[in-house]
């Protein structure tokens, strides 16, 4: 009898253990012994991205209440190519190819089975960042080229004047200032670049700064501000008048761009759209914001914006971009090396287009300043 009780006790324990093993917490992938279907979705419900190779979308695979992304494949329906899972067991999709992209998922354990079950399909729309609407007028932005130095006392007066100017919301969206630090006043950049740009201006007959004094600001390569007024507020009407003169003429070109960091290099893809047929030049600069240095006239460390770091052209007048027909869009790729002294998080790429006036002089037509890693589509006037 004792043996019989011992046998019944062990059998009961085994049955209980088996029952527990088949009802583990979180195991909600079956329904009556049949696996629940896989459901593919995107995190946040996002279904569209910019086809710039940077903007991305994250996929998630669910089976019942269980997140099974880590044990699933997410693949393109068109060609069967699967995404690569990252170190955190996530799937991200980005592309440089505009259009609709269809994806589905399946469990890794089933991939050797040709008839394995798959999830629903998810469609991602990738928009062309360089799409151009020739019926609209371009948004125009004015770039102020300010030649300055950290040892220059009056330069702070002009900097403060620009600060007041940008307090008007309209100007902060349609203008920006680039600072070219002269004569080794910035240890992070070769003074040869800034000085070279400065002497391009000094030697040009359009401008009247024979002594090479600073502060000195060029607007559109056709007007200038020499010196600065002691009363900071009095600098604002001077800046505003030149801004208004430049904005009076509609932009003939639009600029779109993408950029990304790959190791110690920045890749830049630039698109220029032309309203009129002609030959266009382009300037491409790498600038840094939030550069904290000493500045004569300021107590403590002054935070400089738009400080020149590098240029793809040898002079301020840029380089030839393309000869274009009316309504044409032309694209080109460029790259910058990232010096370890730069703060990569504060870098932006500046692109400005140039057109020739009746006298054959190159003038800045339009410009954009875009943080590295972001995309700028063609912008249009409202």
C-alpha positions as CSV (number, residue, x, y, z in Angstrom):
1,X,0.0,0.0,0.0
2,X,2.8,2.4,0.8
3,X,4.3,1.8,-2.6
4,X,1.0,2.5,-4.2
5,X,0.7,5.9,-2.4
6,X,4.3,6.7,-3.3
7,X,3.6,6.0,-7.0
8,X,0.4,8.1,-7.0
9,X,2.3,11.0,-5.3
10,X,5.1,11.0,-7.9
11,X,2.7,10.7,-10.8
12,X,0.7,13.7,-9.5
13,X,3.9,15.7,-9.1
14,X,4.9,14.9,-12.7
15,X,1.6,15.9,-14.1
16,X,1.7,19.2,-12.2
17,X,5.2,19.9,-13.5
18,X,4.2,19.2,-17.0
19,X,1.2,21.5,-16.7
20,X,3.3,24.3,-15.3
21,X,5.9,23.9,-18.1
22,X,3.2,24.4,-20.7
23,X,1.8,27.5,-19.0
24,X,4.8,29.7,-18.5
25,X,4.1,33.4,-17.9
26,X,4.2,35.5,-21.1
27,X,3.7,32.5,-23.4
28,X,0.8,33.7,-25.5
29,X,1.8,32.6,-28.9
30,X,-0.6,29.8,-29.3
31,X,-4.3,29.3,-29.3
32,X,-5.5,25.8,-28.7
33,X,-2.2,24.4,-29.8
34,X,-2.1,26.5,-33.0
35,X,0.4,29.4,-33.3
36,X,-1.2,32.8,-33.4
37,X,-0.6,34.9,-36.5
38,X,2.4,37.3,-36.7
39,X,1.5,41.0,-36.8
40,X,4.1,43.4,-38.3
41,X,3.8,47.1,-37.5
42,X,5.9,50.2,-37.2
43,X,6.9,51.9,-33.9
44,X,4.7,54.9,-33.5
45,X,2.6,54.0,-36.5
46,X,5.0,55.8,-38.8
47,X,4.5,54.8,-42.5
48,X,6.5,57.4,-44.4
49,X,10.1,58.5,-44.5
50,X,12.3,60.8,-46.5
51,X,14.4,58.8,-49.1
52,X,17.6,60.4,-47.9
53,X,19.3,57.4,-46.5
54,X,19.1,59.0,-43.0
55,X,15.4,59.1,-42.0
56,X,14.5,55.7,-40.7
57,X,11.5,53.7,-39.5
58,X,11.5,50.9,-36.8
59,X,9.6,47.7,-37.3
60,X,8.0,45.6,-34.5
61,X,6.7,42.0,-34.7
62,X,4.0,40.8,-32.4
63,X,2.5,37.3,-31.8
64,X,-0.5,37.7,-29.6
65,X,0.6,39.8,-26.7
66,X,4.2,38.8,-27.1
67,X,6.9,41.0,-28.8
68,X,8.7,38.4,-31.0
69,X,10.8,40.9,-33.0
70,X,14.1,39.4,-31.6
71,X,13.2,36.0,-33.0
72,X,11.9,37.2,-36.4
73,X,13.1,38.2,-39.8
74,X,11.7,41.4,-41.4
75,X,12.2,41.2,-45.2
76,X,11.3,43.1,-48.4
77,X,8.5,41.4,-50.2
78,X,9.7,42.4,-53.6
79,X,13.1,40.7,-53.5
80,X,13.2,38.8,-50.2
81,X,16.2,40.8,-48.8
82,X,15.9,40.9,-45.0
83,X,16.9,43.9,-42.8
84,X,19.8,43.5,-40.5
85,X,19.0,43.3,-36.8
86,X,20.9,45.8,-34.6
87,X,22.7,45.0,-31.4
88,X,19.5,45.7,-29.4
89,X,17.4,43.2,-31.5
90,X,15.6,45.9,-33.5
91,X,14.9,46.4,-37.2
92,X,15.3,49.8,-38.8
93,X,14.6,50.7,-42.5
94,X,16.0,53.6,-44.4
95,X,16.5,54.1,-48.1
96,X,17.7,56.5,-50.8
97,X,15.2,55.1,-53.3
98,X,11.9,57.0,-53.5
99,X,8.7,55.0,-53.8
100,X,6.6,52.4,-52.0
101,X,8.4,49.6,-50.1
102,X,6.6,46.5,-48.9
103,X,7.8,44.5,-45.9
104,X,6.7,41.3,-44.1
105,X,8.0,39.2,-41.2
106,X,8.3,35.6,-40.3
107,X,9.8,33.6,-37.4
108,X,13.5,32.6,-37.7
109,X,12.7,29.1,-36.6
110,X,10.5,28.7,-39.7
111,X,12.9,30.1,-42.3
112,X,14.0,26.6,-43.6
113,X,10.3,25.8,-44.4
114,X,9.4,27.0,-47.8
115,X,5.8,27.4,-46.8
116,X,6.4,29.1,-43.5
117,X,3.6,31.5,-42.3
118,X,4.3,35.2,-42.8
119,X,2.9,38.3,-41.2
120,X,0.7,40.9,-42.8
121,X,2.4,43.4,-45.2
122,X,3.4,46.9,-44.2
123,X,3.9,49.5,-46.9
124,X,6.4,52.4,-46.4
125,X,6.3,55.4,-48.6
126,X,9.8,57.0,-49.2
127,X,9.5,60.5,-50.5
128,X,12.0,62.1,-52.8
129,X,13.8,64.8,-50.9
130,X,14.7,66.5,-54.2
131,X,11.2,66.6,-55.7
132,X,10.8,70.0,-57.4
133,X,7.6,72.0,-58.1
134,X,8.3,74.4,-60.9
135,X,5.0,76.2,-60.5
136,X,6.0,77.6,-57.1
137,X,8.3,80.4,-56.1
138,X,11.4,79.5,-54.0
139,X,11.8,80.4,-50.4
140,X,14.7,82.8,-50.2
141,X,17.3,83.1,-47.4
142,X,19.9,85.8,-47.0
143,X,23.4,84.9,-45.9
144,X,25.5,87.6,-44.1
145,X,29.2,86.9,-44.5
146,X,30.7,88.6,-41.4
147,X,34.5,89.0,-41.2
148,X,35.5,89.3,-37.6
149,X,38.1,88.3,-35.0
150,X,38.1,87.4,-31.3
151,X,40.7,90.2,-30.7
152,X,38.5,92.8,-32.3
153,X,36.6,95.0,-29.9
154,X,34.2,96.7,-32.4
155,X,33.3,93.3,-33.8
156,X,31.2,92.6,-30.7
157,X,29.1,95.6,-31.5
158,X,28.2,94.2,-34.9
159,X,27.6,90.7,-33.4
160,X,25.2,92.2,-30.9
161,X,23.5,94.1,-33.7
162,X,22.8,90.9,-35.5
163,X,21.4,89.4,-32.3
164,X,18.9,92.2,-32.1
165,X,18.1,91.8,-35.8
166,X,17.3,88.1,-35.4
167,X,14.9,88.7,-32.5
168,X,12.3,89.4,-35.3
169,X,10.9,85.9,-36.1
170,X,10.7,86.7,-39.9
171,X,14.4,87.3,-40.1
172,X,15.4,84.3,-38.1
173,X,13.7,82.1,-40.8
174,X,15.0,84.0,-43.8
175,X,18.6,85.0,-42.8
176,X,21.7,83.7,-41.0
177,X,25.1,85.0,-40.3
178,X,28.4,83.3,-41.0
179,X,31.5,84.3,-39.0
180,X,34.9,84.2,-40.7
181,X,37.5,84.6,-37.9
182,X,40.6,86.2,-39.3
183,X,44.4,86.1,-38.5
184,X,44.5,82.9,-36.4
185,X,41.9,84.2,-33.9
186,X,40.3,80.8,-34.0
187,X,42.6,77.9,-33.1
188,X,40.2,75.3,-34.6
189,X,40.5,76.5,-38.2
190,X,43.3,77.5,-40.6
191,X,43.3,81.3,-40.9
192,X,44.3,80.8,-44.6
193,X,40.6,79.9,-45.4
194,X,39.1,83.0,-43.8
195,X,41.9,85.3,-44.8
196,X,41.6,84.0,-48.4
197,X,37.9,84.7,-48.5
198,X,38.5,88.2,-47.1
199,X,41.1,89.2,-49.7
200,X,38.8,87.9,-52.4
201,X,36.5,90.7,-51.3
202,X,39.3,93.3,-50.8
203,X,40.5,92.8,-54.3
204,X,37.1,93.0,-55.9
205,X,36.2,96.4,-57.4
206,X,32.6,96.2,-56.2
207,X,33.6,96.7,-52.6
208,X,35.2,99.6,-50.8
209,X,37.4,98.3,-48.0
210,X,40.9,99.1,-49.2
211,X,42.4,99.0,-45.7
212,X,40.9,95.6,-44.9
213,X,39.3,96.8,-41.6
214,X,37.0,94.8,-39.5
215,X,34.2,94.2,-38.6
216,X,33.2,93.9,-42.2
217,X,30.0,92.2,-43.6
218,X,29.2,91.2,-47.1
219,X,25.5,90.7,-48.1
220,X,24.8,88.8,-51.3
221,X,28.2,89.7,-52.7
222,X,26.8,93.0,-53.9
223,X,26.6,95.2,-50.8
224,X,28.6,95.7,-47.6
225,X,28.7,97.0,-44.0
226,X,31.9,98.5,-43.0
227,X,32.6,98.9,-39.3
228,X,30.0,99.0,-36.6
229,X,28.1,101.7,-34.7
230,X,28.9,102.2,-31.1
231,X,25.2,102.2,-30.3
232,X,24.4,98.6,-31.0
233,X,20.7,99.3,-31.8
234,X,21.8,101.6,-34.6
235,X,23.3,98.7,-36.4
236,X,19.9,97.0,-36.9
237,X,18.5,99.5,-39.5
238,X,21.7,99.1,-41.5
239,X,21.4,95.3,-41.5
240,X,17.6,95.5,-42.2
241,X,18.0,97.8,-45.2
242,X,20.5,95.5,-46.9
243,X,18.3,92.5,-46.1
244,X,15.3,94.1,-47.7
245,X,17.2,95.0,-50.8
246,X,18.3,91.4,-51.3
247,X,14.9,90.0,-50.6
248,X,13.2,92.3,-53.1
249,X,14.4,90.1,-56.0
250,X,12.9,86.6,-56.2
251,X,15.2,83.6,-56.0
252,X,16.2,82.0,-59.3
253,X,17.4,78.8,-57.7
254,X,16.3,76.5,-54.9
255,X,18.6,74.3,-52.8
256,X,17.9,71.0,-51.2
257,X,20.4,68.8,-49.5
258,X,21.0,65.8,-47.3
259,X,24.1,65.0,-45.2
260,X,25.3,62.2,-42.9
261,X,28.3,61.3,-40.9
262,X,30.3,58.2,-41.7
263,X,33.2,57.8,-39.3
264,X,35.3,60.9,-39.5
265,X,33.7,62.2,-42.8
266,X,30.6,64.0,-43.7
267,X,28.9,63.1,-46.9
268,X,26.8,65.8,-48.5
269,X,24.3,65.4,-51.4
270,X,23.2,68.7,-52.9
271,X,20.4,69.4,-55.4
272,X,19.9,72.8,-57.2
273,X,16.8,73.6,-59.1
274,X,16.8,76.4,-61.6
275,X,13.9,78.7,-62.6
276,X,15.9,80.0,-65.6
277,X,18.4,78.5,-68.0
278,X,22.0,79.5,-67.3
279,X,25.3,78.6,-65.7
280,X,25.3,78.5,-61.9
281,X,28.0,78.5,-59.3
282,X,27.9,77.0,-55.8
283,X,29.6,77.5,-52.5
284,X,29.6,74.8,-49.9
285,X,30.9,75.5,-46.4
286,X,31.2,73.6,-43.1
287,X,30.4,75.7,-40.1
288,X,30.1,75.2,-36.4
289,X,27.7,76.8,-33.9
290,X,28.2,77.2,-30.1
291,X,31.9,77.9,-30.4
292,X,32.9,79.2,-27.0
293,X,36.0,81.4,-27.0
294,X,37.3,84.7,-25.5
295,X,36.0,87.8,-27.3
296,X,37.4,91.3,-26.6
297,X,34.6,93.4,-25.0
298,X,32.9,90.4,-23.5
299,X,33.3,89.0,-20.0
300,X,33.7,85.2,-19.9
301,X,33.4,82.9,-22.9
302,X,31.4,84.2,-25.9
303,X,29.3,81.7,-27.9
304,X,29.9,82.2,-31.6
305,X,27.5,80.9,-34.3
306,X,28.2,79.9,-37.9
307,X,31.9,79.8,-37.5
308,X,33.7,78.7,-40.7
309,X,35.4,75.4,-40.5
310,X,36.0,74.4,-44.1
311,X,35.1,75.2,-47.7
312,X,34.9,73.1,-50.9
313,X,35.7,76.1,-53.0
314,X,39.0,78.0,-52.9
315,X,37.3,81.4,-52.8
316,X,34.2,83.1,-51.7
317,X,32.8,83.1,-55.2
318,X,32.4,79.3,-55.1
319,X,32.9,77.0,-58.1
320,X,30.9,76.1,-61.2
321,X,28.0,73.8,-60.4
322,X,26.2,73.2,-63.7
323,X,24.8,74.7,-66.9
324,X,21.1,74.1,-66.6
325,X,17.9,74.4,-68.5
326,X,14.8,76.2,-67.0
327,X,13.1,73.8,-64.6
328,X,16.1,71.4,-64.4
329,X,17.3,69.9,-61.1
330,X,21.0,68.9,-60.9
331,X,22.6,66.9,-58.0
332,X,26.2,66.5,-56.9
333,X,27.9,64.8,-54.0
334,X,30.6,66.3,-51.7
335,X,32.4,65.4,-48.5
336,X,34.2,67.0,-45.6
337,X,36.7,65.5,-43.1
338,X,35.8,66.1,-39.5
339,X,38.7,67.5,-37.5
340,X,38.7,66.0,-33.9
341,X,38.8,69.6,-32.6
342,X,35.2,70.2,-34.0
343,X,32.1,69.5,-32.0
344,X,30.4,67.2,-34.6
345,X,27.0,67.7,-32.9
346,X,27.1,71.5,-33.7
347,X,28.2,71.3,-37.3
348,X,26.1,72.5,-40.2
349,X,26.5,72.6,-43.9
350,X,25.9,75.9,-45.8
351,X,25.1,75.9,-49.5
352,X,24.7,79.1,-51.5
353,X,24.1,79.5,-55.2
354,X,25.5,82.2,-57.4
355,X,24.2,83.8,-60.6
356,X,25.9,86.4,-62.9
357,X,24.6,89.9,-63.2
358,X,24.6,92.0,-66.4
359,X,28.2,93.0,-65.7
360,X,29.4,89.4,-65.4
361,X,29.8,89.5,-61.6
362,X,28.7,86.6,-59.4
363,X,26.0,87.4,-56.9
364,X,24.5,85.1,-54.2
365,X,21.0,84.1,-55.3
366,X,19.9,81.8,-52.5
367,X,21.3,79.9,-49.5
368,X,20.5,77.3,-46.9
369,X,22.1,76.3,-43.6
370,X,21.3,72.7,-42.4
371,X,22.6,70.8,-39.4
372,X,24.6,67.7,-40.3
373,X,22.5,64.6,-40.4
374,X,19.3,66.5,-41.4
375,X,17.5,66.8,-44.7
376,X,16.4,70.1,-46.4
377,X,13.8,69.8,-49.1
378,X,13.2,72.5,-51.6
379,X,11.3,75.3,-49.8
380,X,8.8,77.5,-51.4
381,X,7.5,81.0,-50.6
382,X,4.1,81.0,-48.8
